[in-house]
Amino acid sequence: MTKHLMTIAFLSAVFAMPLSAVAEEVPADKQTAILDMLKTMQCEVDPANIEADDGGFELDDVFCADGQYDMKLNADLVVTDKRKE
């Protein structure tokens, strides 16, 4: 009985998660465009650290000539937020 209750509690928690908590996969062409854009800024990021976020993209651990950053890009790949780590 306890095992069933634990399973029900787990499944309830999983299905109650908001859809925004589920990471969207970034298409390969967008990843390439982001990497090319970063290269012009003398920056690079591991493609695994690019996430779709509210119609744009969130980049974690971006390494640039002047330091490491977290960045947000809009849908047009314009930097809207850049925070030094």
N, C-alpha and C positions, 0 to 999 in steps of 0.2 A: 504494500500500500504506500509506504513512504517513497519507494522508488518511482511510483506513478505520479505522486504529488510533485516530486522534484522535477520530473520530466515535463509535467504540465507547467510548472513555474518557469522553467527554462524556455520552453516554447513561447509562453506568453511574453516573456521579456524580449525575445528575439523578434517576434512579430509586432511588438509595440514600439520598436525603434523607428524614429522618423526616417523617411526616405532620404533625407539629406545626409544621414549618417552612413549611407551606403556609397562608397566611392564609385564615381563614374570612370570608365576607362577612356583615356584620351586617345583618339585615333592617331595612327602612325604619321599621317601627313601633318597634323597639328603639332605633334612632338617635334618633327623635323623643322617646322617653321619656327617653333619656340627656340630650339637649339641654335638655329641660324641667327635669329634675332639676338640671342644672348651673346653669340660670338662677336657680333658687331659692337657689343658693349664690353668686350674683353671679359666675358663671364662664361661659365659652364655649369651644368647641372646634370645629375644622373637622371635619365628619363623616368626611373621609378619614383622620383621625387616630384613629378608633375601630376597634379590632380585637377580634374574639372571642378569648378566651384562657382555656383551662382551665375552661370552664363559666361564665366571667364575661367581663369586658371590660377591655382595656388602652387607656388614653387618653394620647396623647402631645401635648405642647404645649398644655395647658389654660391659658387665660388667665383669671385671677381678679382681683378688685379689689386683692388684696394680693400679686400676683406670678404667675409662670408655674410650672406643675406638670406632673408626670407622675402619673397616677392609675391605680389598679386598682379595679374594681368587681366585686362578686360577681353572681350571677345575678339577685338581687333589687335590683340597682342601689344597693347600699350600698357606700360607699367603704371599701375594706379596706387601701389603701396610698396615700399621698399624699406625693410627694417634690418639694421645691422645686428648680427649676433655677437 
